[in-house]
């Protein structure tokens, strides 16, 4: 199983699956972007085996580039794990305090955000494509965790996973204007006069949102692997038929 692990200790395991040219559908993990759902199931079974858990332990959302979040309970175990239709609807962020659930986020250029909090025993994932970023999904999730779950921002560790790089993320003025309206993304954008396109660093914009929520910079790590360039990356921009990475985190239990 071609996988990149971001953390693996007594409490948590988190990471992302990688594109693998030798695997079925190149190790695609998403029902909504597959040729054969059975292949996705087999790929997820291999990931579950690698993580030493059950394929039914995955919890998946039907991602819609929203700013919606969902607190996962044991009743959600297995949602979207084996049948896409059972996924949590219209949701792009999941978090839980329950052990032995694999929270899942699917990306191919968009920014995955993985976080954990030892003090509260809380873990989560966020899917932040450019639409989610301009809707400030990450900032909203962390404001919710502070207000509703009583989390202190300085207690979080956050890993911003691999995504499309600023160099390869070209957009027109309509998208630029939306990032400009945030009021804090100017330094993460530039204009290419040759192509007449704007280039935006979505990862650094998300990092700024985390800092605005109070997460210390030293607790935020960015995986700068470009999904467009890297052979390990699925890129929707490069190939509209691309599969999806599965970014995951699990709180370990007895």
ABEGO torsion letter per residue (X at the ends): XBBBBABBBAABBBEBBBBBAABBGGGBABAAABABAAAAAAAAAAAAAAAGBBAAABBBBBBAGBABBBBBBAAABGBGAABAAABBBGBABBBBABBGBBBBBBBBGBBBBBBBBAAAGBBBBBBBBAAAAAAGAAAAAAAAAAAAAGBBAAABBBBBBBBBBAAABBBBAAAAAAAAAAGAAAAABBBBAAAGBBBBBAAAAAAAAAAAAGBBAAABBBBABBAAABAABBBAAABAABBBBBBBBBBBBX
